[in-house]
């Protein structure tokens, strides 16, 4: 941020009176430009048949992580709920018809100023179709899942929790809710 | 938003190519200024003694809802996790020492572009002290709670769920996780 979005005056990075953090502040009109984390919301679209659980993934057609696989997800928009966002992103990226269930995971990613939410969902039919942000859309079981080519750690963590919970659910347990923090990997001490 | 924060040129409200929403776009440098919902995160600080469950509330010293009671909560900051935010806000607004437990509620408030999260917490001592954003800090049981003077519907909903869960917890059940959408009240049809 270089200029005030209200008056076009250059902003300065400073700690406002009564605050304890650096903010972009306009010395002309006095506006403080707060910057806050964004929500990324998505779904875990599940197709369950003959005891074979498959999850729908999208291969990314855009950066970051072009070519890698992800659950359908994206930035939540103003005026929508988290469930609205999960449904919308699943339609936009995978053209998939889903029924949404409970929130399954919440993953903090503080170094990129994001919180990721994933809802469990049932895939209602197999008429999915890659949207413009996806190269392809496909379904995977736990064993066919492209574990080494998943785009984001929050998706890997969510999928691992999902398949672990599925084993318990088959024995009568309910699904859990999984909250995790994904911290920036530390460099090895010898580097 | 009136001016581009990157180049100070006036922005226009338009739907960028490949998008389907109005955004503030700079015709000079091409930057699209996305605006997204913010997270408000707080705690339910509980003092439990002799079967008497009290919850700590703060009376707001600032607008909006000056003079009304709220759980300690505020806007999540970049570089922190949701749990960090709940702890920080509880210290800032109530000077309270707490131990944080699981996420208890997630409330969408789409008409103000917010998602509110509340964590259950144990108050570790009674050395709390109103911060500069609070007029006073006090503990209430379910029956002494100032129900008509609660600042925000997300706080009322969270407190109602909390006391309802407490009755089940005393009989051995676990706490639930409560997700709700608080929609803007519709005007009566006759108005």
Interface residues (C-beta under 8 A of the other chain):
Chain A: X1 X2 X3 X4 X5 X6 X7 X8 X10 X11 X18 X21 X33 X34 X35 X36 X37 X38 X39 X75 X76 X77 X78 X79 X80 X81 X82 X83 X84 X102 X103 X106 X108 X110 X111 X113 X115 X132 X177 X179 X181
Chain B: X1 X2 X3 X4 X5 X6 X7 X8 X10 X11 X18 X21 X33 X34 X35 X36 X37 X38 X39 X75 X76 X77 X78 X79 X80 X81 X82 X83 X84 X102 X103 X106 X108 X110 X111 X113 X115 X132 X177 X179 X181
